[in-house]
Amino acid sequence: MVTAYYTCAKSSSQQIRRNGHSGRHARYQCKACGYQARFVAAAAQRK
C-alpha cells in the first residue's frame, strides 16, 4: 500500500483538505493557515 503525506509549504502543518481542482490536478488547502496550492507528495512510502 502506498501512503502519501502532504504538508503545507508555509506553516508545515499536515492539516490539508482537498479544495477543488486546477486543470487536471487536485488543489488542496491548509486548514491551519488557509494557503492553497497543488501539493505534491515528496516521496511515496510503501508499507
HUZI-V363970 format. One record per pair of residues at least 12 apart in sequence whose ideal C-beta (glycine too) atoms are under 8 Angstrom apart, sorted by the first residue. I is the first residue (numbers start at 1). GAP is how many residues later the second one is. Records with the same first field share a line. If there is no record, write none. Layout:
I=GAP ; GAP
This chain:
1=45 ; 46
2=42 ; 43 ; 44 ; 45
3=41 ; 42 ; 44
4=37 ; 40
5=36 ; 40
6=22 ; 33 ; 35
7=32
8=22 ; 24 ; 25 ; 27 ; 31
9=26 ; 28 ; 30
10=20 ; 23 ; 25
11=19 ; 21 ; 22 ; 24
13=17 ; 18 ; 19 ; 20
15=15 ; 16 ; 17
16=12 ; 13 ; 14 ; 15 ; 23
17=12 ; 14
19=17
22=16
25=13
26=12
